[in-house]
Amino acid sequence: MLRVPAAGGAAQEVTTLAGVDSTGEGGLLGITVQPGTDWVWAYLTADRDNRVVLFRLDAPQDVEPVLTGIPKGRTHNGGRIVFGPDGNLYVGTGDADDPDTSQDPDSLGGKVLRLGADGEPVEAEVWSLGHRNVQGLAFDDDGRLLATEFGQNRFDEVNLVEPGRNYGWPVVEGPGDGGGRFAAPLLVWDPAEASPSGAAVAAGDLYVAALRGQRLWRVPLDGAQAGEPEALLQGEYGRLRHAERAPDGSLWVLTSNRDGRGDPVAEDDRVLRLPAT
């Protein structure tokens, strides 16, 4: 785990988390700092499960499991975590190679989970279900939760995540609501132009980092509706893993070219800074 100076420059190691299984798409998958504190929350793949852990910046060796038992697989481990305006932590998980878990209300796989942020082990609340592999979560300025989701072969999605809603996987993928049984996505892409990972909202737009698509998508937001996406940085920096709004309103964008699927150059991997327009 690295700390990057706010003004840019060389990253410094904070700690190395023990017991992380980086097989396949597993590993240290998500990280966030609890607002107003020095508590660091992380989502990682362990020996037998995916889990959420917690530690303080001044004691990074004292790692406490907060939520365990999230299904793990060689692929589809999810991993994005973000704090909501209600002070709770939201966790995006994947189906862990078993699509049936997404529709199983008793499984933590293929869900968006909500858990309290008091640092005590908890039983997570299933906020939404029917997801394949959530890798991006972002709240807009009005407190709406948006999620990016890897599709199978035809459609990647951006979803407006609402409590109790079912997003259809594996019964439906892409456009449509299954005759009213499921929530339809706000927009879809072909995986070749997206494979969406992390996301952020800045200046009223949703920014989505695309891996296979090697671009940053800017999606205009109008309330609960999404406008026509615009491709930025297309092919300029390779695979893009995550976008995050910086404290000054700009965007930090993380490349992902040393993941075994990219074509790294000497500067990779890196954090890019660009203004939000």
N, C-alpha and C positions, 0 to 999 in steps of 0.2 A: 504494500500500500504506500503510495507516494503523495507528497504534498508539493504542489506547484505554486510558486510565488504569484500573488495576484497580478503583479506587473509583468509576469512572464519570466523566463529563464530556466535554469536547470532544476529538475525535480529532485527532491530529497526523500529518502526512504523514511517512513514513519514506523512501520512494523512489518513483520512477516507473519501472517496468520497460519498457524499450524493446522494440520488435519484437513486441508483442502484437496479434494479430488478433482483434478483437471482433465480427466478422461473425456474424450468426445467434446460435447458442448458444456461440460461442467466446469467449475472453477469458482473464482471470486467474481460474482456476476453483478452485484449491485452495491452501492454505497451512498449514504447520505448522512449529513450532520443534522441533528435535531435543532431546530431554530432556537436561538437564545441560550444554548448550552454547549458544552464540549463533549457531548455524547455522540459517538460515531456508531451508526447502525450499518450492518453489512448483510448481504444475502450471499450464501456460499453453498457449494456442493460438498458434502461430507461423505464419510464411508457408506452410509446407508440411506441418506436422505439429503434433500435440500433444507436449509434452515436459515433463520434470521438470528444474528448474534449482535452483541452490544459491548462496547468498551469505551473508556474515556481517553481523550488524547494524551493526558498526562500519565496514563497507566495502560498503554496498549497491550501489555502482556496479559492483562486480566480480562479475558474474553468470556462473556456469559451468554449461553444459549437462551433465547427468548421464545422462539417458536421453532419446533422441530416437527418432523414427520411429513414434510412436503415431499411428494414422490419425486424420485430422480430417475433419469434414464440417460442413455448415451447422447440423446438429443432432446430438445424441447424442455429445457429446465427453467425457462422464464428468467426471472431474476431482478426485474426493475423494482425499486422501492422509492417511495416519495411521501413526504408529509403533506397532509391536506390542510386546508384552512381551519378545520375543526380540531387540529392538534393531534389527530390520529395518523398512524402509519398505514399506507396502502401498499400492497405487495402483489405483483403480477407473477403468476406461476404458469408452467406449461403442462401439457398432458403427459410428459415423460415417456413418450413412445407408446402410450396406451390411450387411444382416443376415448374409450369408454369412461375414463376418469373424469372427463370434462363435464359429463352429464350426471355424474354421481354426486349428490349433495353431501355425502359423507367423506368424500375425498377432498384433499386440499389441492389437487392437481387440476390444471385448466381453469383456474379461477382468478378473480381479483379478491384479495382478502383485506380486511380492515382489522387492525389491532391497536389497543391503547398503548401509549408511549410512556408508561410509568417505570419501565425497566424490569418489571416482574414477568416471569413466564406466564403465558396466557393461552387461552383457546381462541383462535382467530375466528372472526365472523366472516362467513362467505358473503361478500358484497355483490358479486355477480358470478355467473357460471357459463359454461359453453364456449370457453376460449381454447384455442389450439396452442399458442405460444406467445404470451404477452412479453414484449421486450421494451416497450416504452409507455410511460405514464406521465401525464402532465395536467395540471389544473389551469383553467383559464381564469381571467380576472373576475369572473362571476362565480367561481367555485365549482364549475363543471369539470368532471374528470374525463380526459380523453386518453385512449389507449391505442397503441399500434400493435398489430398482430400479424405474425407470419402465417401465410396461407400454405396450402399443400403444393399444388402444381399450377393453379389457375389464378387465384386471387389473394392478394394481401389486403389488409383492411386498416381503416381508422374507425374506431368505435367511440360513441358517446356512452360512457359507462354509468349506469344508474342502478341504485340498489334493488336487488331482487330480480334483475332482468337476466334473461338467458340469451346468449349470443350465437347459439345454434350448432357449434361444432360438436360432433362430426356429422350431424344430420344435414346441415346446410353449410355452404362456404360461399362467401362473396355476396352479391346482391340478393335481395329477397328476404322475406321474414317467415318463410315456412308456413304461409297461410295464417299469419298473425301469431304464431306460437313463439317467435323469436324476434329479437331486436335486429333490425337491418343496419348495416354499417353506414357511416356518413359518406365514405368514399372507398373505392378499391383501386388497386394497381395490379398490373401484371408483375409477377415476381422478378422478371428480368430487369424491370425499371425501378424496383424498390427493394424488396426484402428488408422491411423497415425495422430499425432497432430503436435507439433512444429518441426521445422527443422533448420539446420545450415550447412554451408559449412566451412570446415576446412581442411587444408593440402590436398586440391584437391579432397576431398570426401564430399558427402552429408550425413549428419547424421539425422535420422528421429526417433523421440520418438514415441513409440507405446504404446497405452493404453491397449486395450484388449490383444494385443500380448505380453505385458510385456517384452519388449526388446528394445534395441537401434539398429536400422538398419544402417549399414555403406554401402553406395552405391558409388562405384568408378565412377568418372566422366571422360569422354574422350571427350572433346569439348561439343557438344550438345547431346552426347550419354551417356547412363547409363550402367554400367557393372553389374555383378552378385552381388546381395546384400549379406552381411554377417551379421548374428545376433550376437550382443554383449549383455552382461549383462542379458541374457535370464533367466527370472524367479528370478533374484537375488534381485531386489528392487521393484517388483510389477509394477504397472501402471506408465508409464513415459509420462509426459505431454509436455515437451519442451526441446530443446537443443539449446544452445547459445555459440558462440565462445567467449572466454574470451580474454581480451587484450593481455595476454601472449601467445596466440595460443592454449591454452588448451580448453576443453569443460566444460561447466556447464550444468548439466542435472537435470531437476526438476521432482520429483516424484509427483504422484497424487492419493494417496491412501485414502485420507479423503474426497473424492468427492461423497460418497454414493455408489460407485461401487467397491471399493477396499477393501483390508484386511490390515488395517494399523498396523504397529508395533509402539513401543514407540517412535522411532526416526522420524516417519513421521509427516508431509511431510518435505522434505529436498531437498537441492541442493547438488548434487554430482559433484566432480571435477575429470576429467580423461584426460590423455594426448590424443591428436589427433595423430593417427599413419597413 
